[in-house]
Amino acid sequence: MMALLLFGLFLFLIAVGVPIAFSLVLSSLVYLLIAGVPLTVIPQTMFAGLDSFVMLAIPAFILAGNLMNAGGITNRIIDFANAVVGHIRGGLGLTNVASSLGFAGISGTALSDTASIGSVMIPAMKKQGYGAGFSAAVTSISSTVGPMLPPSLPMIIIGTLASISIGDLFLAGAIPGVLLAIGFLLVTYAISVKRQYPKGEKQPVSVIGKTFLGAFWALLMVVIILWGILGGYFTPTEAAVVCVVYAFIVGKFVYKELKLKEIPAILLTTLRSTASILLLVGFANTFGWILVSEGVPLLIADGILSITDNPIFVTLLIILLLLLVGMFMETIAALVILFPVLLPVASSVGMDPIHFGVVMVLSLMIGLSTPPVGVCLFVASAFAKVPITKTTKELLPFFGIAILVLIIVAFVPSLSLFLPSLFE
């Protein structure tokens, strides 16, 4: 009964527009007051969830991404992507998706991808005659590729929650992330051919080479992250700090676009992003502690397994639950609350924790572009100046391919586990 009160109040607060983080803590506060539990539980559980050395990687990776952005990386990645695929029908749309694939190694979050790529690509696509809703849809959905590839903040959260190798998680998301991008490229191309969207001129090899060299230093950051972590040269947190130094050197001395006077503003932006993420993690940990104390994880596990113990149907039920949760809850909050709850269920039907982590992140990423609270959907629609209903309509074929890739990844574990197995 108390658990129902907790969930009911949480959903009500979200429905009336209260931010996710505050919805979590307010519903938790009401529960604790009614249950007569000391309110000291809130700071204790918050800090327990944040008391991890690995969590320090989050602000460092965010800062590295902001430094690379200010250093001119976004335009260089777009130029390289456009040189490679811009001559194909719907070239700017394909460039949008390909840019997100390249930008994935810089940001670690889908929202920063939407904002950075969208601010450049959406106006350019509209100017070339692409529909505003379609431009927003491509930008929104392609940004979900980012968190599948390193450095991925959701993967860092999972690694912290379950004591799983973050390097293995980074590798595990690579093939599913590329498959997702390929699916989006195919859908974008098919729609572009049907609507006869424009295509650019084919670029000579010299131009492709020149734009590649422009983007090379940014793309190298992914190699540094994986080489350092998997080679045992530094921890994920140390890798993040190395990336900060690397991003500063590239932006200041290689690209020469990073100005020292911009550093205070970059630090402030990083602090704001970090504070919002860590606040969300802390409040979600309090909410999760209450769920555990109420025995909700056991109830959910028993509920799913009482319907069926068939591994295929259990996996499908978990995916359905995650897709629904992704429509209403922010990714990090959903991970902190539900990963410890659903991992035992997934393990009971033979899913490897790393494989399940990839499936969960991919499921929740789709929710970033779905109403009613898809943040990437809102940001992209704002850039395109179209209602979210129009963008959502354009997103339908992309949702279809995303769910298809999700199901393939869920039922073919080797797609997630092959790369990590090479480094065992």
C-alpha positions as CSV (number, residue, x, y, z in Angstrom):
1,M,0.0,0.0,0.0
2,M,2.8,2.4,0.9
3,A,4.6,1.5,-2.3
4,L,1.5,2.4,-4.3
5,L,1.4,5.8,-2.5
6,L,5.0,6.4,-3.4
7,F,4.6,5.6,-7.0
8,G,1.2,7.4,-7.3
9,L,2.6,10.6,-5.8
10,F,5.7,10.3,-8.0
11,L,3.6,10.0,-11.2
12,F,1.3,12.8,-10.1
13,L,4.2,15.2,-9.6
14,I,5.6,14.3,-13.0
15,A,2.2,14.8,-14.6
16,V,1.9,18.3,-13.1
17,G,5.3,19.3,-14.5
18,V,7.6,18.9,-11.4
19,P,11.2,18.0,-12.6
20,I,12.1,14.3,-12.2
21,A,14.7,14.9,-9.5
22,F,12.3,16.8,-7.3
23,S,9.5,14.4,-8.0
24,L,11.7,11.6,-6.6
25,V,12.7,13.4,-3.4
26,L,9.2,14.9,-2.7
27,S,7.5,11.5,-3.1
28,S,10.2,10.0,-0.9
29,L,9.8,12.7,1.7
30,V,6.1,12.1,2.0
31,Y,6.6,8.4,2.3
32,L,9.2,8.8,5.1
33,L,6.9,11.2,7.0
34,I,3.9,8.9,6.8
35,A,6.0,5.8,7.6
36,G,7.7,7.5,10.6
37,V,11.2,6.9,9.2
38,P,13.8,9.5,10.3
39,L,14.5,12.0,7.6
40,T,18.2,11.5,8.0
41,V,17.7,8.6,5.6
42,I,17.6,11.1,2.7
43,P,21.1,12.5,3.1
44,Q,22.5,9.1,4.1
45,T,21.1,7.3,1.0
46,M,21.9,10.2,-1.3
47,F,25.6,10.2,-0.3
48,A,25.7,6.4,-0.3
49,G,24.7,6.5,-3.9
50,L,27.3,9.1,-4.8
51,D,30.2,7.7,-2.7
52,S,32.1,6.1,-5.5
53,F,35.4,7.1,-7.1
54,V,34.1,6.1,-10.5
55,M,31.4,8.7,-10.2
56,L,34.1,11.4,-10.5
57,A,34.4,10.3,-14.2
58,I,31.1,12.0,-14.9
59,P,32.1,15.6,-14.4
60,A,35.4,15.0,-16.1
61,F,33.9,13.5,-19.2
62,I,31.3,16.3,-19.3
63,L,34.1,18.9,-19.1
64,A,36.1,17.1,-21.8
65,G,33.1,17.2,-24.1
66,N,32.4,20.9,-23.4
67,L,36.1,21.7,-24.1
68,M,36.0,19.8,-27.4
69,N,32.8,21.5,-28.4
70,A,34.1,25.0,-27.7
71,G,37.3,24.0,-29.6
72,G,35.3,23.6,-32.8
73,I,34.9,19.8,-32.9
74,T,31.2,19.8,-33.9
75,N,31.7,21.5,-37.3
76,R,34.7,19.3,-38.1
77,I,32.8,16.1,-37.4
78,I,29.8,17.4,-39.5
79,D,32.2,18.4,-42.4
80,F,33.8,15.0,-42.4
81,A,30.4,13.2,-42.3
82,N,29.1,15.4,-45.1
83,A,32.1,14.8,-47.3
84,V,31.6,11.0,-47.0
85,V,27.8,10.7,-47.3
86,G,26.6,14.1,-48.5
87,H,26.4,13.2,-52.1
88,I,23.8,10.5,-51.5
89,R,20.1,11.3,-51.8
90,G,19.1,12.9,-48.5
91,G,22.7,13.7,-47.8
92,L,22.2,16.2,-45.0
93,G,19.9,13.8,-43.2
94,L,22.6,11.0,-43.5
95,T,25.2,13.5,-42.4
96,N,23.1,14.2,-39.4
97,V,23.1,10.6,-38.4
98,A,26.7,10.0,-39.2
99,S,27.7,13.1,-37.2
100,S,25.9,11.7,-34.2
101,L,27.9,8.5,-34.5
102,G,31.1,10.6,-34.6
103,F,30.0,12.9,-31.8
104,A,29.2,9.9,-29.6
105,G,32.8,9.6,-28.6
106,I,32.9,13.2,-27.4
107,S,29.7,13.9,-25.4
108,G,28.6,10.7,-23.6
109,T,25.0,11.9,-23.4
110,A,22.2,12.0,-25.9
111,L,21.0,15.5,-24.9
112,S,24.3,17.2,-25.6
113,D,24.4,15.5,-29.0
114,T,20.9,16.8,-29.8
115,A,21.8,20.3,-28.8
116,S,25.2,20.4,-30.5
117,I,24.4,18.7,-33.8
118,G,20.8,20.1,-33.9
119,S,21.9,23.7,-33.6
120,V,23.9,23.3,-36.8
121,M,22.1,20.6,-38.8
122,I,18.4,21.4,-38.3
123,P,18.7,25.0,-39.8
124,A,20.8,23.6,-42.6
125,M,18.4,20.9,-43.4
126,K,15.4,23.2,-43.4
127,K,17.3,25.6,-45.7
128,Q,17.9,22.8,-48.2
129,G,14.2,21.9,-48.3
130,Y,13.9,19.1,-45.8
131,G,10.7,19.1,-43.7
132,A,11.1,20.7,-40.3
133,G,9.5,17.7,-38.6
134,F,11.7,15.3,-40.4
135,S,14.8,17.4,-39.6
136,A,13.9,17.4,-35.9
137,A,13.1,13.6,-35.9
138,V,16.4,12.6,-37.5
139,T,18.3,14.8,-35.0
140,S,16.4,13.5,-32.0
141,I,16.5,9.8,-32.7
142,S,20.1,9.7,-34.0
143,S,21.4,11.3,-30.8
144,T,20.3,8.1,-28.9
145,V,23.3,6.4,-30.5
146,G,25.7,8.5,-28.4
147,P,25.2,6.8,-25.0
148,M,25.7,3.4,-26.6
149,L,29.4,4.3,-27.3
150,P,32.2,5.3,-25.1
151,P,32.3,7.5,-23.1
152,S,28.8,6.7,-22.0
153,L,27.5,8.1,-18.8
154,P,24.7,5.5,-18.5
155,M,27.3,2.8,-18.8
156,I,29.3,4.4,-16.0
157,I,26.2,4.5,-13.8
158,I,25.6,0.8,-14.5
159,G,29.2,-0.1,-13.8
160,T,29.0,1.7,-10.5
161,L,25.7,0.1,-9.5
162,A,26.6,-3.4,-10.2
163,S,30.4,-3.4,-9.9
164,I,30.8,-4.3,-13.6
165,S,33.9,-3.4,-15.6
166,I,33.2,-0.1,-17.2
167,G,35.6,-0.9,-20.0
168,D,33.7,-4.0,-20.8
169,L,30.4,-2.0,-20.8
170,F,31.9,0.5,-23.2
171,L,32.9,-2.2,-25.6
172,A,29.6,-4.1,-25.2
173,G,27.6,-1.1,-26.5
174,A,29.8,-0.5,-29.6
175,I,28.3,-3.1,-32.0
176,P,24.6,-2.4,-30.9
177,G,25.3,1.3,-31.2
178,V,26.7,1.0,-34.8
179,L,23.7,-1.3,-35.7
180,L,21.4,1.4,-34.4
181,A,23.1,4.0,-36.5
182,I,23.0,1.9,-39.6
183,G,19.3,1.3,-39.1
184,F,18.7,5.1,-38.8
185,L,20.8,5.7,-42.0
186,L,18.6,3.2,-43.9
187,V,15.4,4.8,-42.8
188,T,16.7,8.3,-43.5
189,Y,17.7,7.2,-47.0
190,A,14.4,5.5,-47.7
191,I,12.4,8.5,-46.7
192,S,14.7,10.9,-48.6
193,V,14.3,8.8,-51.8
194,K,10.6,8.7,-51.4
195,R,10.3,12.5,-50.8
196,Q,13.1,13.4,-53.3
197,Y,15.1,15.3,-50.8
198,P,18.2,16.9,-52.3
199,K,21.7,15.5,-52.5
200,G,25.1,17.3,-52.6
201,E,28.0,16.9,-54.9
202,K,30.4,14.0,-54.6
203,Q,33.6,15.1,-52.9
204,P,37.0,14.1,-54.2
205,V,39.2,11.9,-52.0
206,S,41.4,14.9,-51.2
207,V,38.5,16.7,-49.6
208,I,37.4,13.6,-47.7
209,G,41.0,13.2,-46.4
210,K,41.2,16.8,-45.4
211,T,38.0,16.7,-43.5
212,F,39.1,13.4,-41.8
213,L,42.3,15.1,-40.6
214,G,40.2,17.9,-39.2
215,A,38.0,15.4,-37.2
216,F,40.9,13.0,-36.4
217,W,42.0,14.5,-33.2
218,A,38.5,14.4,-31.8
219,L,37.8,10.8,-32.9
220,L,41.2,9.8,-31.3
221,M,39.7,10.6,-27.9
222,V,37.7,7.4,-28.1
223,V,40.8,5.4,-28.8
224,I,42.6,7.0,-25.8
225,I,39.7,6.1,-23.5
226,L,39.5,2.5,-24.5
227,W,43.2,1.9,-24.9
228,G,43.8,3.4,-21.4
229,I,41.1,1.5,-19.6
230,L,41.4,-1.8,-21.3
231,G,45.1,-1.7,-21.3
232,G,45.1,-1.2,-17.6
233,Y,47.0,2.1,-17.9
234,F,44.3,4.1,-16.0
235,T,40.9,3.7,-14.4
236,P,37.8,5.2,-16.0
237,T,38.1,8.2,-13.7
238,E,41.7,8.7,-14.6
239,A,40.8,8.3,-18.3
240,A,38.2,11.1,-17.9
241,V,40.9,13.4,-16.5
242,V,43.3,12.5,-19.3
243,C,40.5,13.4,-21.7
244,V,40.1,16.8,-20.1
245,V,43.8,17.6,-20.6
246,Y,43.7,16.2,-24.1
247,A,40.6,18.2,-25.0
248,F,42.2,21.4,-23.8
249,I,45.4,20.8,-25.8
250,V,43.5,19.9,-29.0
251,G,41.1,22.9,-28.7
252,K,43.8,25.4,-27.7
253,F,46.8,24.3,-29.7
254,V,45.6,22.1,-32.5
255,Y,42.3,23.6,-33.6
256,K,43.2,26.9,-32.0
257,E,39.5,27.8,-31.4
258,L,39.4,27.4,-27.7
259,K,39.9,30.8,-26.0
260,L,41.1,31.1,-22.4
261,K,38.4,33.6,-21.7
262,E,35.8,30.9,-22.5
263,I,37.1,28.6,-19.8
264,P,35.0,30.1,-16.9
265,A,31.8,29.8,-18.9
266,I,32.7,26.2,-19.8
267,L,33.4,25.3,-16.2
268,L,30.1,26.8,-15.1
269,T,28.2,24.9,-17.8
270,T,30.0,21.7,-16.6
271,L,29.1,22.4,-13.0
272,R,25.4,22.9,-13.8
273,S,25.3,19.6,-15.9
274,T,27.2,17.7,-13.2
275,A,25.0,19.1,-10.4
276,S,21.8,18.1,-12.2
277,I,23.0,14.6,-12.9
278,L,24.4,13.9,-9.4
279,L,21.3,15.4,-7.8
280,L,19.2,13.0,-9.9
281,V,21.4,10.1,-8.9
282,G,21.3,10.9,-5.2
283,F,17.5,11.4,-5.1
284,A,17.0,8.3,-7.2
285,N,19.1,6.3,-4.8
286,T,16.8,7.4,-1.9
287,F,13.8,6.4,-3.9
288,G,15.4,3.1,-4.7
289,W,16.2,2.5,-1.0
290,I,12.5,2.9,-0.2
291,L,11.6,0.4,-2.9
292,V,14.0,-2.1,-1.5
293,S,12.7,-1.6,2.0
294,E,9.1,-2.2,0.8
295,G,10.2,-5.3,-1.0
296,V,9.2,-4.0,-4.5
297,P,12.1,-5.6,-6.3
298,L,10.9,-9.0,-5.1
299,L,7.3,-8.2,-6.0
300,I,8.3,-7.2,-9.5
301,A,10.5,-10.3,-10.0
302,D,7.7,-12.6,-8.7
303,G,5.2,-10.8,-10.8
304,I,7.1,-11.2,-14.0
305,L,8.1,-14.8,-13.3
306,S,4.5,-15.7,-12.2
307,I,3.3,-14.7,-15.7
308,T,5.9,-16.9,-17.4
309,D,9.4,-18.4,-16.8
310,N,10.0,-18.7,-20.5
311,P,13.3,-16.8,-21.1
312,I,12.0,-15.3,-24.4
313,F,8.8,-14.0,-22.9
314,V,10.5,-12.8,-19.7
315,T,13.0,-10.8,-21.9
316,L,10.1,-9.3,-23.9
317,L,8.3,-8.3,-20.7
318,I,11.4,-6.6,-19.4
319,I,11.9,-4.7,-22.7
320,L,8.2,-3.7,-22.6
321,L,8.5,-2.4,-19.1
322,L,11.7,-0.5,-19.9
323,L,10.2,1.1,-23.0
324,L,7.2,2.3,-21.0
325,V,9.4,3.6,-18.2
326,G,11.6,5.4,-20.7
327,M,8.5,7.3,-21.9
328,F,8.0,8.9,-18.4
329,M,11.3,8.8,-16.6
330,E,14.8,10.3,-17.2
331,T,17.4,7.7,-18.1
332,I,19.8,8.0,-15.2
333,A,16.9,7.9,-12.6
334,A,15.5,4.8,-14.3
335,L,18.9,3.1,-14.2
336,V,19.5,3.8,-10.6
337,I,16.0,2.6,-9.5
338,L,15.4,-0.3,-11.9
339,F,18.7,-1.8,-12.8
340,P,19.2,-3.4,-9.3
341,V,15.5,-4.5,-9.4
342,L,15.5,-6.1,-12.8
343,L,19.1,-7.6,-12.9
344,P,18.1,-10.6,-10.7
345,V,15.1,-11.3,-13.0
346,A,17.3,-11.1,-16.1
347,S,20.0,-13.3,-14.5
348,S,17.3,-15.9,-13.6
349,V,16.7,-16.4,-17.4
350,G,20.4,-16.5,-18.2
351,M,21.2,-13.0,-19.3
352,D,24.7,-11.8,-18.6
353,P,24.9,-8.6,-16.5
354,I,26.9,-6.8,-19.2
355,H,24.4,-7.9,-21.9
356,F,21.5,-6.9,-19.8
357,G,23.1,-3.5,-19.1
358,V,23.3,-2.9,-22.9
359,V,19.7,-3.9,-23.4
360,M,18.5,-1.6,-20.6
361,V,20.4,1.4,-21.9
362,L,19.2,0.8,-25.4
363,S,15.6,0.5,-24.3
364,L,15.7,3.7,-22.2
365,M,17.5,5.6,-25.0
366,I,14.5,5.1,-27.2
367,G,12.4,6.9,-24.6
368,L,14.5,10.1,-25.0
369,S,12.6,10.7,-28.3
370,T,9.1,9.6,-27.2
371,P,6.4,11.8,-25.6
372,P,5.4,12.8,-23.0
373,V,8.9,13.5,-21.5
374,G,11.4,12.8,-24.2
375,V,14.0,15.5,-23.6
376,C,15.7,15.0,-27.0
377,L,12.3,15.2,-28.7
378,F,11.6,18.6,-27.0
379,V,15.0,20.1,-27.8
380,A,15.0,19.0,-31.4
381,S,11.5,20.3,-31.9
382,A,12.4,23.6,-30.4
383,F,15.4,24.0,-32.8
384,A,13.1,23.1,-35.7
385,K,10.3,25.3,-34.4
386,V,7.6,22.6,-34.9
387,P,5.2,21.0,-32.5
388,I,6.3,17.8,-30.9
389,T,3.3,16.1,-32.4
390,K,4.6,16.7,-35.9
391,T,8.1,15.5,-34.9
392,T,6.6,12.4,-33.2
393,K,4.7,11.5,-36.4
394,E,8.0,11.7,-38.4
395,L,9.7,9.5,-35.8
396,L,7.4,6.5,-36.2
397,P,9.5,4.6,-38.8
398,F,12.6,5.3,-36.7
399,F,11.0,3.9,-33.7
400,G,10.2,0.7,-35.7
401,I,13.9,0.2,-36.7
402,A,15.1,1.1,-33.1
403,I,12.8,-1.6,-31.6
404,L,13.9,-4.1,-34.2
405,V,17.6,-3.5,-33.3
406,L,16.7,-3.7,-29.6
407,I,15.0,-7.1,-30.1
408,I,18.0,-8.4,-32.1
409,V,20.5,-7.2,-29.5
410,A,18.4,-8.7,-26.7
411,F,18.2,-12.2,-28.3
412,V,21.7,-12.3,-29.8
413,P,24.0,-11.8,-26.8
414,S,27.1,-12.2,-28.8
415,L,26.5,-8.7,-30.3
416,S,27.1,-7.3,-26.9
417,L,29.6,-9.8,-25.5
418,F,31.9,-10.4,-28.4
419,L,34.2,-7.4,-28.0
420,P,34.5,-7.7,-24.2
421,S,35.4,-11.4,-24.6
422,L,38.4,-10.4,-26.7
423,F,39.9,-8.6,-23.8
424,E,39.4,-11.2,-21.1
